[in-house]
Amino acid sequence: MPLTAPTAQRIAHRLHTATAHPRLAAAVAAALFTGASLQQLATARPRDDDTAAATLALHDRARYTDGCAAHPIPPWASVFLRAAVCFARLVSNEDQELLAAPGDRGHLLRVAETARLRPPQPPAARRKGPAGRVEWDWRERQEAEQYEAMPTSRVRPSRR
């Protein structure tokens, strides 16, 4: 469901004040509009960017699903993605991570907490731990459980 204009404006303002790092701000913004896990966000590359910043490509290296997904970038998030692409092209090559790199988990969680932006949470019946506790990796655990439950005949090797 798309965000209302006032909500999108509040989110953009919170991200802007939470961090000056373009990759971290873009990663949190992308997590919000895609619902993707940190694992999925780590697959985005600067070379996949289109000049209009209209879509974000996330890849599935293990090819558990369709291989990749393109998410339309909402206007409020495009400035964060464009900044991350510019930053990535300045500091390295086209093969570096656009949104999340190994070791970024703690930084991303701090930015999200500072901005008071939290991921979707598991239903009450599936929550572990004390009430009110944020489960940051719930979606990743859920994906891993689905992959583990798949018959090996459906898993195709990566073509990369």
Buried (B, 14 or more C-beta within 10 A) or exposed (E): EEBEEEEBEBBBEBBEEBBEBBBBBBBBBBBBBBEBBBBBBBBBBBBBBEEEBEBBBBBBBEBBEEBBBEBEBBEBBBBBBBBBBEBBBEEEEEEBBBBBEEEBBEBBBEBBEBBEBEBEBEEEEEBEEEEEEEBBBBBBBEBEEEEEEEEEEEEEEEEE
